[in-house]
């Protein structure tokens, strides 16, 4: 699996995780896909050690290489200004 990483500022209201609920502030997103297409999306506070699973899913991709495009879309959605 080739993981992709990006740092972003959480939108207003934060980002919902399965393990700890909403997190806010400067965050890092990591996405990847297993050979069977299972998509992983994890987030953590920038520079922290512990990763959390984004709420939602599970997600499966037809082609595991598509996770790179999905990564860019998710970062764009999480980093944009929300009303």
C-alpha distances in whole Angstrom, upper triangle without the diagonal:
4,6,10,13,16,20,22,26,26,28,31,31,27,24,24,22,22,23,26,27,27,26,27,28,25,22,18,15,12,10,6,6,6,7,10,10,10,10,10,13,14,17,19,22,22,22,22,20,19,17,18,17,18,21,21,18,17,15,14,13,15,12,9,9,12,10,11,15,15,14,17,19,18,19,22,23,23,25,27,31,32,36
4,7,10,14,17,20,23,24,26,30,30,26,23,24,22,23,24,26,27,27,25,26,26,23,20,16,14,10,9,6,7,9,10,13,12,13,11,11,13,14,16,18,21,20,20,21,19,19,17,18,17,18,21,21,20,18,17,16,14,16,13,10,9,11,9,9,13,13,12,14,17,17,17,20,21,21,22,25,29,30,34
4,7,10,14,16,20,20,23,26,26,23,20,21,19,20,21,22,23,23,21,22,22,19,16,12,10,6,5,5,8,10,12,15,13,13,10,9,10,10,12,14,17,16,17,17,16,16,13,15,14,15,19,19,18,17,16,15,15,17,15,11,10,12,9,8,12,12,9,12,15,14,14,17,19,18,19,22,26,27,31
4,7,11,13,17,18,20,24,24,21,18,20,18,20,21,22,23,22,20,20,20,17,14,10,8,5,5,7,10,13,15,18,15,15,12,10,10,10,12,14,16,14,15,17,16,17,14,15,15,15,18,19,18,18,16,17,16,18,16,13,11,12,9,7,10,10,7,9,12,12,11,14,16,15,16,19,23,24,28
4,7,10,14,15,18,21,22,18,16,18,17,19,20,21,21,20,17,17,16,13,10,7,6,5,7,9,13,16,19,21,18,17,14,12,10,10,9,11,13,11,12,14,14,14,12,14,14,14,18,19,19,19,18,19,18,21,19,16,15,15,11,10,12,12,8,10,13,11,10,13,15,13,14,17,20,22,26
4,7,10,12,15,18,19,16,14,17,17,20,20,20,20,19,16,15,14,11,8,6,5,7,9,12,16,19,22,24,21,20,16,14,12,11,10,11,12,10,12,14,15,16,13,15,15,14,18,19,20,21,20,21,20,23,21,19,17,16,13,11,13,12,9,9,12,10,7,10,13,11,10,14,17,19,23
4,7,10,13,16,17,14,13,16,16,20,20,19,19,17,14,12,10,7,6,4,6,9,12,15,19,22,25,27,24,22,19,16,13,12,9,9,9,7,10,12,14,15,13,15,16,15,18,20,22,23,22,24,23,26,25,22,21,20,17,15,16,15,12,11,14,12,8,11,13,10,9,13,15,18,21
4,6,9,12,14,11,11,15,16,19,20,19,18,15,12,10,8,6,5,6,8,11,14,17,21,24,27,28,25,24,20,18,14,13,10,11,10,9,12,14,16,17,15,15,16,14,17,19,21,23,22,24,24,27,26,24,22,21,18,16,17,15,12,12,13,11,7,9,10,8,6,10,12,14,18
4,6,9,11,9,10,14,15,19,20,18,17,13,11,8,6,5,6,9,10,14,17,20,24,27,30,31,28,26,22,20,16,15,12,11,10,9,13,15,18,17,16,16,17,15,17,20,22,24,24,26,26,30,29,27,26,24,21,20,20,18,15,15,15,13,10,11,11,8,6,9,10,12,15
4,7,8,5,6,10,12,16,17,15,13,10,8,5,5,6,7,9,10,14,16,20,23,26,30,30,27,25,21,19,15,14,10,11,10,11,15,15,18,17,15,14,15,13,14,17,20,22,22,25,25,29,28,26,26,24,21,20,20,18,15,15,15,12,10,11,10,6,6,9,9,10,13
4,6,5,7,11,14,17,19,17,15,11,10,8,8,10,10,13,13,17,18,22,25,28,31,31,28,26,22,21,17,16,13,14,14,15,18,19,21,20,18,17,17,14,15,17,20,22,22,25,26,29,29,27,27,24,22,21,20,18,16,16,14,12,11,11,9,6,6,7,6,6,10
4,6,9,12,15,18,20,17,14,11,11,8,9,12,13,16,17,20,22,25,28,31,34,34,31,29,25,23,20,19,16,17,15,17,21,21,24,22,20,19,19,16,16,19,22,24,25,28,29,32,32,31,30,28,25,25,24,21,20,19,18,15,14,14,12,9,10,9,8,6,8
4,7,9,12,15,17,14,11,8,8,7,10,13,13,16,17,20,21,25,27,30,34,33,30,27,24,22,19,18,15,16,15,17,21,20,23,21,19,17,17,14,14,16,20,23,23,27,28,31,32,30,31,28,25,26,25,22,20,21,19,16,16,16,13,11,12,12,11,9,10
4,7,10,13,14,12,9,6,5,4,7,10,10,13,13,16,18,22,24,27,31,30,27,25,21,19,16,14,11,12,11,14,17,17,19,17,15,13,14,11,12,15,18,20,21,24,26,29,30,28,28,26,23,23,22,20,18,18,17,14,13,14,12,9,10,12,12,11,13
4,6,10,12,10,8,5,5,6,9,11,9,11,11,14,15,18,21,24,27,27,24,21,18,16,12,11,9,10,11,13,17,16,17,15,13,10,10,8,8,11,15,17,17,21,22,26,26,24,25,23,19,20,20,17,15,16,15,11,11,13,11,8,10,12,13,12,15
4,7,9,8,5,4,7,9,12,14,12,13,13,15,16,19,20,23,26,26,23,20,17,15,12,11,10,11,13,16,19,17,18,15,13,9,9,6,6,9,12,15,16,20,22,25,26,24,25,23,20,21,21,18,17,18,17,13,14,16,13,11,14,16,17,15,17
4,6,6,5,6,7,11,14,15,12,13,12,13,14,17,19,21,24,24,21,18,15,13,10,8,8,10,12,15,17,15,16,12,10,6,5,4,5,9,11,13,15,18,21,24,25,23,24,22,19,21,21,18,17,19,18,14,15,18,16,13,16,18,20,18,21
4,6,6,9,11,14,17,18,16,16,14,15,16,17,19,20,24,23,21,17,15,13,11,10,11,12,15,18,20,17,17,13,11,7,6,6,5,8,10,12,14,18,21,24,25,23,25,23,20,22,23,19,19,21,20,17,18,21,19,16,20,22,23,22,24
4,6,9,10,14,17,18,15,16,15,16,17,19,20,21,25,24,23,19,17,14,13,11,11,11,14,17,18,15,15,11,9,6,7,9,9,12,14,15,17,21,23,27,28,25,27,26,22,24,25,22,21,23,23,19,20,23,21,18,21,24,25,24,26
4,7,8,11,15,16,14,16,16,17,19,21,23,24,28,28,26,22,20,17,15,12,11,11,12,16,17,14,15,11,10,8,9,10,10,14,16,18,20,23,26,30,30,28,29,28,24,26,27,23,22,24,24,20,20,23,21,18,20,23,23,22,24
4,7,10,14,16,14,16,16,17,19,22,23,25,29,28,26,22,20,17,15,13,12,12,13,17,19,17,17,14,13,9,10,9,8,12,15,17,19,23,25,29,30,28,29,27,24,25,26,22,21,23,22,18,19,21,18,16,18,20,21,19,21
4,7,10,13,12,14,14,17,19,22,24,26,30,29,27,24,21,18,15,13,11,11,11,15,18,16,17,15,13,10,11,10,10,13,16,19,20,24,26,29,30,28,29,27,24,25,25,21,20,21,20,16,17,18,16,13,15,17,17,16,18
4,7,9,8,11,12,15,17,21,23,26,30,30,27,24,21,18,15,12,9,8,8,11,14,13,15,12,11,10,11,10,11,15,18,20,21,25,26,30,30,28,28,26,23,23,24,21,19,20,20,16,15,17,16,12,14,16,17,16,18
4,7,7,11,13,16,18,22,25,28,31,32,29,26,23,20,16,14,11,10,8,10,14,13,16,15,14,13,14,13,14,18,21,23,23,27,28,31,31,29,29,27,24,24,24,21,19,19,19,16,14,16,15,11,12,14,14,14,16
4,6,10,12,16,19,23,26,29,32,33,30,28,24,21,18,15,12,10,7,9,12,12,16,15,15,14,16,15,17,20,23,25,25,28,29,33,32,30,29,28,24,24,24,22,19,19,19,16,14,16,15,12,11,14,14,14,17
4,7,10,14,17,20,24,27,30,31,29,26,23,20,16,14,10,9,6,6,9,11,14,14,14,14,16,15,18,21,23,25,25,27,28,31,30,28,27,26,22,21,22,20,17,17,18,15,13,15,15,11,10,13,14,16,19
4,7,10,13,17,20,23,27,28,25,23,19,16,13,10,7,6,4,5,8,9,12,12,10,11,13,12,15,18,20,21,21,24,24,28,27,24,24,22,19,18,19,17,14,15,16,13,10,13,14,10,10,14,15,17,20
4,7,10,14,17,20,23,25,22,20,17,14,11,8,5,5,6,5,8,9,11,11,9,10,12,12,15,18,19,20,20,22,22,25,24,21,20,20,16,15,17,15,12,13,14,12,9,13,14,11,11,15,17,19,22
4,7,10,14,17,20,21,18,17,13,10,7,6,5,7,9,9,11,12,13,12,9,10,10,9,13,15,16,16,16,18,18,21,20,17,17,16,12,12,14,12,8,10,12,9,7,11,12,10,11,14,17,18,22
4,7,11,13,17,18,16,14,11,8,6,5,6,9,12,11,13,13,13,12,9,10,10,10,14,15,15,15,14,16,16,19,18,15,14,14,10,10,13,11,8,11,13,10,10,14,14,13,14,18,21,22,25
4,7,10,14,15,12,11,7,5,5,6,9,12,15,15,16,16,16,15,11,12,10,10,13,14,13,13,11,12,12,15,14,11,11,11,7,8,10,8,6,10,11,9,10,13,14,13,15,18,22,22,26
4,7,10,12,9,8,6,5,7,9,12,15,18,18,19,19,18,17,13,14,12,13,16,15,14,13,11,11,11,13,12,8,9,9,6,8,11,9,8,12,13,12,13,17,17,17,19,22,25,26,30
4,7,8,6,5,4,6,9,12,15,18,22,22,23,22,21,19,16,16,14,14,17,16,13,12,10,8,8,10,9,5,7,8,6,9,12,10,10,14,15,14,16,19,19,19,22,24,28,28,32
4,5,5,5,7,8,12,14,18,20,24,24,25,24,22,21,18,18,15,17,19,17,15,12,11,9,9,11,10,7,9,11,10,12,15,14,14,18,19,18,20,23,23,23,25,28,31,32,35
4,5,7,10,12,15,18,21,24,28,28,28,28,26,24,21,22,19,20,22,20,17,15,13,10,10,10,9,6,9,12,11,14,16,16,17,20,21,21,23,25,26,26,28,31,34,34,38
4,6,9,12,15,18,22,25,29,29,30,29,27,25,22,22,19,20,21,19,15,13,11,8,8,8,8,7,11,12,12,15,17,16,17,21,21,21,23,25,25,26,29,31,34,34,37
4,6,9,13,16,19,23,26,27,28,27,26,24,21,20,17,17,18,16,13,11,8,5,5,6,6,5,8,9,9,12,13,12,14,17,17,17,20,22,22,22,25,27,30,30,34
4,7,10,13,17,20,24,25,26,25,23,21,18,17,13,14,15,13,10,8,6,4,6,9,10,7,11,11,9,13,15,12,14,17,17,16,19,21,21,21,24,26,29,29,32
4,7,10,14,17,21,21,23,22,21,19,15,14,11,11,13,11,9,7,5,5,7,10,10,8,10,9,7,10,12,9,10,14,14,12,15,17,17,17,20,22,25,25,29
4,6,10,13,17,18,19,18,17,15,11,11,8,9,11,11,9,8,8,9,10,14,14,11,12,12,9,11,13,11,10,14,14,12,14,17,17,16,19,21,24,24,28
4,7,11,14,15,17,16,16,13,10,9,6,6,9,10,9,10,9,11,12,16,16,13,14,13,9,11,13,10,8,12,12,9,11,14,14,12,15,18,21,21,24
4,7,11,12,14,13,12,10,6,5,4,6,9,11,12,12,13,15,16,20,19,16,17,16,13,14,16,13,11,14,14,11,12,15,15,13,15,18,21,21,25
4,7,9,11,10,11,9,6,5,6,7,10,13,14,15,16,18,19,23,22,19,20,19,15,16,17,15,12,14,15,11,11,14,14,11,13,16,19,19,22
4,6,8,6,8,6,5,6,9,10,13,16,18,19,19,22,23,27,26,23,23,22,18,19,20,18,15,17,18,15,13,17,17,13,14,18,20,20,24
4,6,5,8,8,8,9,12,13,16,19,21,22,23,25,26,30,29,26,26,25,21,21,23,21,17,19,20,16,15,18,18,14,14,18,19,20,23
4,6,9,10,10,12,15,15,18,21,23,24,24,26,27,30,29,26,25,25,21,20,22,20,17,18,19,17,14,17,18,14,14,18,19,21,24
4,7,9,10,13,16,17,21,24,25,26,26,28,28,32,30,27,26,26,23,22,24,23,19,20,22,20,17,20,21,18,18,21,23,25,28
4,6,8,11,14,16,19,22,24,24,25,27,28,32,30,27,27,27,23,23,25,23,20,22,23,20,18,22,22,19,19,23,24,25,28
4,7,10,14,16,19,22,23,23,24,26,27,31,29,26,26,26,23,23,25,24,20,23,24,21,20,23,24,21,21,25,27,28,31
4,7,10,13,16,19,20,20,22,24,25,29,28,25,25,25,22,22,25,22,19,22,23,20,19,23,23,19,21,24,26,26,30
4,7,10,13,15,16,17,18,20,22,25,25,21,22,22,18,19,21,19,16,19,20,17,16,20,19,17,18,22,24,24,27
4,6,9,12,13,14,16,18,20,24,24,21,22,22,18,19,21,18,16,19,19,15,16,19,18,15,18,21,23,22,25
4,6,9,10,10,12,15,17,21,21,18,20,19,16,17,19,16,14,17,17,14,15,18,17,14,17,20,22,22,25
4,6,8,10,11,14,16,20,21,18,20,18,15,16,17,14,12,15,14,11,12,15,13,11,15,17,19,18,21
4,7,9,11,15,17,21,22,20,22,20,17,19,19,15,15,18,16,13,15,17,14,13,17,18,20,19,21
4,6,8,12,15,18,20,18,20,18,16,18,18,14,15,18,16,13,16,17,15,14,18,19,21,20,22
3,5,8,12,15,17,16,18,16,14,17,17,13,15,18,16,13,17,19,16,16,20,22,24,22,25
4,7,10,14,15,14,17,16,14,17,17,14,15,18,17,15,18,20,19,18,22,24,26,25,28
4,7,10,12,11,14,12,10,14,14,11,13,16,15,13,16,18,17,18,21,22,25,24,27
4,7,9,8,11,10,10,13,14,11,14,17,16,15,18,20,19,20,23,25,28,27,30
4,5,6,8,7,8,11,11,10,12,15,14,14,18,19,19,20,23,24,28,27,30
4,7,9,8,10,13,13,12,15,17,17,17,21,22,22,23,26,27,30,30,33
4,5,6,8,11,11,11,14,16,16,17,20,21,22,23,25,27,30,31,34
4,5,6,9,10,10,12,14,15,16,18,20,21,22,24,26,29,30,33
4,5,6,8,9,11,13,14,15,17,18,20,21,23,25,28,29,33
4,5,5,6,9,10,11,12,14,16,17,18,20,22,25,26,29
4,5,5,6,9,10,10,12,14,15,16,18,20,23,24,28
4,5,5,7,9,10,11,13,14,16,17,19,22,24,27
4,5,5,6,9,10,11,13,14,16,17,21,22,25
4,5,5,6,9,10,11,12,14,16,19,20,23
4,5,5,6,9,10,11,12,14,18,19,23
4,6,5,6,9,10,10,12,16,18,21
4,6,5,6,9,10,11,14,15,19
4,5,5,6,8,10,14,14,18
4,5,5,6,8,12,14,17
4,6,5,6,10,12,15
4,6,6,9,9,13
4,6,8,9,13
4,7,9,13
4,6,10
4,7
4
